[in-house]
Amino acid sequence: SFSDPNLLTMASETFSIGIDVGGTNTDAVFLQTKDGGMSVRGSVKTATSQDVVTGIRNALSQLLADDQLPKEKVQCVFLGTTKFLNALLECKSLLKVG
C-alpha cells in the first residue's frame, strides 16, 4: 500500500514506475492508475548487477525504450529491494561496520 492513498488518485490518470532489485533479477514496471484501478503498461526483467545501480539503469533503459509509454507523464518512482534482505538473512556479501 502507498503511504499517502491520495498520491496516485489526485489526478484522473497517473503513471508511475516500480522497481524491485532482487538477488537474481531486477524488475521494472510501468504502471497506469485510472478510475481507481491500476494496470501494468510495460515490464522488464534484467539480471541484477553486482553494484545494484547498473541493474536499475539497465532495467529503466529497457523499460523506457518503449515509445508507446508516456514517459513524460511519470509522477513517481517506487524502489524496493530484496537483495539487501537476502544478504542479511543469508549473512553473505555484508561488510563489517564500525
RAPECOR-V987755 format. One record per residue. N is the residue number from 1. RES is the residue in one letter. PSI is psi in whole degrees, -180 to 180 (999 if undefined). OMEGA is omega as a letter, one per 30 degrees, with the letter a starting at -180 (999 if undefined). Layout:
# RAPECOR-V987755
n->{N	N}
res->{RES	RES}
psi->{PSI	PSI}
omega->{OMEGA	OMEGA}
This chain:
# RAPECOR-V987755
n->{1	2	3	4	5	6	7	8	9	10	11	12	13	14	15	16	17	18	19	20	21	22	23	24	25	26	27	28	29	30	31	32	33	34	35	36	37	38	39	40	41	42	43	44	45	46	47	48	49	50	51	52	53	54	55	56	57	58	59	60	61	62	63	64	65	66	67	68	69	70	71	72	73	74	75	76	77	78	79	80	81	82	83	84	85	86	87	88	89	90	91	92	93	94	95	96	97	98}
res->{S	F	S	D	P	N	L	L	T	M	A	S	E	T	F	S	I	G	I	D	V	G	G	T	N	T	D	A	V	F	L	Q	T	K	D	G	G	M	S	V	R	G	S	V	K	T	A	T	S	Q	D	V	V	T	G	I	R	N	A	L	S	Q	L	L	A	D	D	Q	L	P	K	E	K	V	Q	C	V	F	L	G	T	T	K	F	L	N	A	L	L	E	C	K	S	L	L	K	V	G}
psi->{157	149	-33	104	-17	-9	-47	4	1	-34	158	-27	128	160	143	167	135	135	135	124	111	180	-29	-44	153	121	143	139	148	115	142	129	124	135	39	-2	159	137	153	119	-22	153	152	155	122	165	139	132	161	-38	8	-50	-41	-42	-40	-46	-43	-45	-45	-43	-45	-43	-45	-4	-17	111	-13	-12	132	75	-35	-12	3	128	-22	157	131	136	128	156	128	-9	-45	-46	-43	-44	-41	-47	-36	-6	42	151	29	135	147	136	134	999}
omega->{a	l	l	a	l	a	a	a	a	l	a	l	l	l	l	l	l	a	l	l	l	a	a	a	l	a	l	l	l	a	l	l	a	l	l	l	l	l	l	l	l	l	l	l	l	l	l	a	l	a	l	a	l	l	l	l	l	a	l	l	l	a	a	l	l	a	a	a	a	a	a	a	a	a	l	l	l	a	l	l	l	a	l	a	l	l	l	a	a	a	l	l	l	l	l	l	l	999}
